[in-house]
Amino acid sequence: MWDDDELTAAVKAASAGDEEGFAALWRSLQPAVLRYLRVVAGDAAEDVASETWLQAARDLHRFSGDGAAFRGWLFRIARHRGIDERRRAGRRREDPAESFADGVTRAGDAAIEAFEHSGTEWALNVIATLPPDQAEAVMLRVVAGLDVATTARVLGKRAGAVRVATLRGLRKLANDPRVREHGDVTRAWEV
């Protein structure tokens, strides 16, 4: 992730219509947005990330602020798109792919299997087991690197509530047997 000065320059360029500026924003923030959405939206994370960036591109002319403000604005969009996806998924009664493939065994894709077993995927899966408010707070504060005030604005909560949710989430992670088994990772999550 870039520092706030570099993000500010990219935001100004993108706001002026510079495609390279927008591409720089995407390269800088997309990995963190996608990790966050893997916890918030699960398997639909990539689709939701695409919707997030489409809305950001469409509404960028209305945004004013520096790089840190843009980061918060973008994660607020991601959160709202993730909530929309959870609602949409709750209304779906069946997965069309499942009904199409009844009785058909699908071979696993090696690239997907490798990704699912990577350390990042493991960590995201563990974080996703936290209560939703704690998972979001940990993802935004620790993984996305947002400060408490920005995280509070993204989540629509008070700063104190964000601090408490983050602390509780990190404590649960530090005490999780899967994390303890994983070894050195526990030192990063101990509070």
N, C-alpha and C positions, 0 to 999 in steps of 0.2 A: 504494500500500500504506500502511496505517496504521502509526503508531508502536506500540511495545509496550504503552504504557499504554492506548491506545484498544482494542487487541486484547484486553488483559486484561479490561477492562470488558465487552466484547462476549462474551468466553468465560464470564465469571461470569453474565451475563444469560442466555446460551444454556443454560448448565448448569442454571439454575434453571427452565428451560422457556419462556423468553421467545423467541417466534418472531422478534421484531425483532432480538434479539441474534444469533440464528443467521443471519438474513438479512444482518446487518452483517458477520459473519464471511465469508459467501459472497461478498458484494460486494467485500470487501477482498482476499480470497485467491484467488478463482476464476480471475482472469486469469493469475496466476503458475502456479497448478496446471495450467491448460490448456496454457500454453506449455511447461512441463516435460513434460507427458504427450505433447505433439506430438513431442518428441524420443524419449521412452521407448516410446510405444505407437503412434506414427504415425497412420494414418487413424482408428484406434479411440479417439483421445484424448478426444473428447467423451463417448463411452460410459463410458470408464474414469473420467473425471472425475465423472460421475454416480454410478458405483459408489463412488467415493471419498467423496463427500459423503453418500451413503446410509449407508455404514459409519460415518462420523464422527458423523452424527446418531444412529445406533443406539447407538454406544459412548460418546457424550459424557458420560453419567452416570458412567463409570469414569475419565474424564480428570481429572487434577488438575495445576494449574500455571498459569503466566502466559501472556501472549500469545506470547512467544517460544517457550515450550515447546509451545504449541498449534500454532504454525506448523510446528515440527519433527515433531510427532505427525501432523499432516495430510499432510505430504510423505512420511512413512514409509508411511502408508496408501496414498497415491498410487503410490508406488514398488512396493509389494507388488501392488496391483491391476494395474499396468502389466506386472509380471513374469508375473502370472497370464494376462493377455491375450496376451502373446508366446507363452506355452506353448500356450494355446488355439489361437492362430493357426497354430502349428507343427503341431498335430494335424489341422487342417482340410485336406482334400484338394482341395476346389474351392470356388469362390465361387458360391453359388446365383444371384446376380444375373448373373454372366457366362454361366451355362448358359441362363438365361431369355432373355437378350438376344443370343444368338448370331445374327450376321448383321444385327442392328439397330443403326443408327447413332444414338447419343444426342446431342442438342444440348447444348452446354455451358451451364451455368447462369452467367449474367453475374456474379452476386454471388460465387459460388464462385471464378470465374476472377479477379475483382478481388482477392479476399482472398488467393489463392495468389500473386499477383504483388506483394503489399504488402511493405514492408521487413521487417516482423516475420516473415512467412512465409519470406522469403529467408534471414534470419539463422538461423531455426530449422532450415531445411534444411541450411545450411552446418554448424551445430553438430552436426546429426545424422550428419554424415559422420565425425565423430571416433570413436575407439574408445569403446565404451559407457561405460567407467568415467570417461573424460575428459569425455564429453558430459554425463553425469549430474552430475559435479562442477562443471562450468562452469554448467550450468543452475541447480543449487541454490545455488551460491555467488554467481554474478554476476546471474543473471536473477531468481531467487526471493529473493535477499538473505539467505540463511541464513549464520550464522557457521560457522567451521570445526568447532567442537565439535558443533553441531547437525547439520551435514551429515555428519559422521562417524557420528553415531548413526543417521541416516536410511539411510546406505549400509552400515552395519555394518562400518566400516573404522576404522583409527586416524587421528587428526588429521593426522599426517605424510603418510600415504598420500593423504588428501584434498588437502592442499596441493600435493603433487607432481602428482597427476592434474590439478588445476586449472591449475597452472603449465604443464604440458605441453600441455594442451588450448588454453590461451590463446596459447601460442607457435605451435602449429600453425595456429590461426586467423589470427594476425598474419602468418604466412608464406604463407597460402593465396592463390593467384593470384586467385581470385574475390573475396576480401576486398580484396586490393590494388587490383583493378580498380574496386571499389566506392568507393574514395576515402577520405573522412574517417573512415569506420568503423574503419580500421586503427589510428588513434591510440587508440581506446578499448580495443583488444585487444592492443596492444603491451605486452610485459613485459620 
